């Protein structure tokens, strides 16, 4: 049995998903054209802060909260007409999560290259 490494899974995901840079994410956010979703763990938000305009959906609950058939579905949490833009601390978890949501059938989905680390160094306001 061969076990794929997490890095292999991320590399495979990156070939199949849309990755955007900080400037693209900022433009989408400023023009109110995206659901900016932070998938980091709550402890990471408490320790590092959060992006002012973002929603928090923990990675472990993402597919359940966005599955209309799930008892955990969060009706009205996202605007379905806007792109879903995910980020985590560095971009690895968000790459895997973006691939997962794409496989669920979400079309307008991307993740931010560099994650929160890059967001921190940008025009985004951290609170």
NORQUI-V282683 format. One line per field, one symbol per residue. psi: psi as a letter, one per 30 degrees, with the letter a starting at -180 (. if undefined). burial: + if it has 9 or more other C-alpha atoms within 8 Angstrom, else -. Layout:
# NORQUI-V282683
psi = ???
burial = ???
This chain:
# NORQUI-V282683
psi = kkkkleeeeeeeeffflkklleeeeeeeeeghgljjkjglkeeeeeefllkeglkkjkeffeeefgjffkfgkikgeljfflkkjllaeffeeeeeeeeeeefffkeikllkkfaeeeeegafkkk.
burial = --------++--++--+-++++--++-++---++++++++---++---+++--+--+++--++++-+-----+--------+++++++++++++++++++++------++++++++++++---+---
